[in-house]
């Protein structure tokens, strides 16, 4: 960083640090104060209201003392009455950066960059470039392309846009849960990792018509692709569940087998009833084989009841199988593909699923 850039960073308090030598800090701060006082007739050297100087210096003092939160609050309050002050915008950027509010820092740096041709911005362009580089390491660019139009795109539940996303969205670097949904289509849900810098992280999606369901999306990385596509459909209702089909089928087989065994038993006992074994010269068949007749009646009743149950269970099995087939959701996840191609000052990587 050049000498003038270093002077700006220190005297303006943009890179406040407890390790800075106090003598140099106070010398630079005094120099800034004297220069702004000399220029403050109706307006200061930066085109600001001269009444801004005192609260700005108060904010700088807070930052020097390590109280970045209080400094940020002070600068944000100043912005309400001075929305076009480039000094205020840059101090908000630096204070937001110091408190880890990277999206806020990115937003206010963009606002300040709208004044890039003003003398103050030009004077400290190199130092501002250092701030921009630091923010770039914490902000990435993300976009979803595909169909259908109007589908909502969410990261960690927060709506960031709708398809088609013609412009990339600045997002803080990190791991997110991506959700793409539209009424009447199977939604997609999965993880996505957004990397830093100008590299674009892009997801290609295609939702399919159908009842509400869920299919996992695959997250792509700007430097590679490592994820597995899975199918995560809506859990079927109790009647359409696969275990119901097997249960009804098993009941059908068991009932039919019971009916067959009972029928065989009934016929065997009937043959015994009609045989000479139930004849006695002095007694009737009823007296000799009365128990056999009861066995015949029992086997017949069991065979009849089990046969009726087998027919009922068989019909239910067929009906349940047909309903389950009609309501099976279409699998929307496809084999993942990943391509990278050079773009303007960046590498464009696209994952599709």
Protein Blocks (a to p, Z undefined) as FASTA:
>chain_A
ZZklmmmmmmnomagcfkbcfklmmmmmmmmmmmmmmmmmmbcfkopafklmmmmmmmmm
mmmnopamlmmmmmmmmmmmmmmbmklmmmmmmmmmmnopaklmmmmmmmmmmmmmgmkl
mmmmmmmmmmmmmmmmmcccdddedddehiacdeehiafbdcddfbacdddedddddddd
dehiacddddddddehjbdcdddddddeddddddddddddfkbccdddddddddddfklp
mklmmmmmmmmmmmmmmmmmmmmmmmmmmmmmmmmklgcfkbcfklmmmmmmmmmmmmmm
mmmmmmmmmmmmmmmmmmmmmmmmmmpccdfbdcddddddddehiacddddZZ
